[in-house]
Amino acid sequence: MKSSLGKLKRFAFQKHDGKERKEFQPPPKIDHLALASQEMQDMRNCYDSLLSAAAATANSAYGMVVA
């Protein structure tokens, strides 16, 4: 029992080198307005692409019916 406690104490009180310890760094601050603006632009581009594809499909279908 004493042997187990001794090992536990040595383990708990081990000294660590500064090299081994990683310093805590706070996450970088995010500009939420810029992030929201970029997301809106991405959604607008996606929506425009979908409309363009739908128009091309409709024009293709109309061209097949008329021809």
C-alpha positions as CSV (number, residue, x, y, z in Angstrom):
1,M,0.0,0.0,0.0
2,K,2.8,2.4,0.9
3,S,4.5,1.5,-2.3
4,S,1.4,2.4,-4.4
5,L,1.0,5.7,-2.5
6,G,4.7,6.6,-3.1
7,K,4.4,6.0,-6.8
8,L,1.2,8.0,-6.9
9,K,2.9,10.9,-5.1
10,R,5.9,10.8,-7.4
11,F,3.6,10.8,-10.4
12,A,1.5,13.7,-9.2
13,F,4.4,15.9,-8.3
14,Q,6.6,15.4,-11.3
15,K,8.3,18.5,-12.6
16,H,7.8,19.4,-16.2
17,D,10.2,21.3,-18.4
18,G,8.9,24.5,-19.9
19,K,9.6,23.0,-23.3
20,E,7.1,20.2,-22.8
21,R,4.3,22.5,-21.6
22,K,2.3,24.2,-24.2
23,E,1.3,27.7,-23.5
24,F,-2.4,28.5,-23.7
25,Q,-3.2,30.9,-26.5
26,P,-6.6,32.4,-26.8
27,P,-8.4,31.9,-30.1
28,P,-8.0,34.8,-32.6
29,K,-10.8,37.4,-32.5
30,I,-13.2,37.0,-35.4
31,D,-14.8,40.0,-37.1
32,H,-18.4,38.7,-37.0
33,L,-19.6,41.3,-39.4
34,A,-17.0,40.4,-42.0
35,L,-17.7,36.7,-41.5
36,A,-21.5,37.3,-42.0
37,S,-20.8,39.4,-45.1
38,Q,-18.7,36.6,-46.6
39,E,-21.4,34.0,-45.9
40,M,-24.0,36.2,-47.5
41,Q,-21.8,36.6,-50.6
42,D,-21.3,32.8,-50.8
43,M,-25.1,32.2,-50.5
44,R,-25.7,34.8,-53.2
45,N,-23.2,33.2,-55.5
46,C,-24.7,29.7,-54.9
47,Y,-28.3,31.1,-55.5
48,D,-27.1,32.8,-58.8
49,S,-25.5,29.5,-59.9
50,L,-28.7,27.6,-59.2
51,L,-30.8,30.1,-61.1
52,S,-28.4,30.0,-64.0
53,A,-28.6,26.2,-64.1
54,A,-32.4,26.2,-63.9
55,A,-32.6,28.8,-66.8
56,A,-30.2,26.7,-68.9
57,T,-32.2,23.6,-68.3
58,A,-35.5,25.4,-69.2
59,N,-33.9,26.8,-72.4
60,S,-32.6,23.4,-73.3
61,A,-36.0,21.8,-72.8
62,Y,-37.7,24.5,-74.7
63,G,-35.2,24.1,-77.6
64,M,-35.9,20.4,-77.8
65,V,-39.7,20.9,-78.0
66,V,-39.5,23.7,-80.6
67,A,-37.0,21.9,-82.8
